[in-house]
Amino acid sequence: MTRTLVVTVESDEAFDDEVRSAIERLQDGETVDSTHTVSVPSEELLAEALTATTLALLRALSTHEPASIRETARLVERDVKNVHDELTRLEAMGIIRFEEVGQAKQPIFPFDELLVNVPFPHSPQDDDHHTTTS
């Protein structure tokens, strides 16, 4: 089974509404999609969070499962402090987690894929007026 992380752009209020709705459905005995979702409030923050370097870092975590931050930095050929700061930010966002392994903190990215969801709202009348260009 594929473990998917969905990163979506939505306000904190919209995300809170979705969580409340899911809790109510669970209480009513309904099933709820268990996809792990991380929400960011703006496209600008999404762009800051998921840079090419960040994706390379997540790919290294997924592929090599390094035992420490230091080993992770070696894999991506970056400064340990820089990698530590970025991993700490990713943990705060809920994208990775750390596990204590002896004296080291092992960064874990427990997903097989990352999907980015950016909604493009439109007005209901747009559904009736599709424009085609030739």
NORTA-V434388 format. One record per pair of residues at least 24 apart in sequence whose C-alpha atoms are under 6 Angstrom apart, sorted by sequence separation. I is the first residue (numbers start at 1). J is the second residue. D is the distance in whole Angstrom. If there is no record, write none. Layout:
i: [I	I]
j: [J	J]
d: [D	D]
This chain:
i: [7	9	11	5	6	7	8	9	10	5	7	9	9	68	68	68	67	62	4	3	4	6	8	3	4	5	6	7	8	9	2	4	6	8]
j: [37	39	41	36	37	38	39	40	41	37	39	41	42	104	105	106	106	109	111	111	112	114	116	112	113	114	115	116	117	118	112	114	116	118]
d: [6	6	5	5	5	5	5	5	5	6	6	6	6	6	5	4	5	6	6	5	6	6	6	5	5	5	5	5	5	6	6	6	6	6]
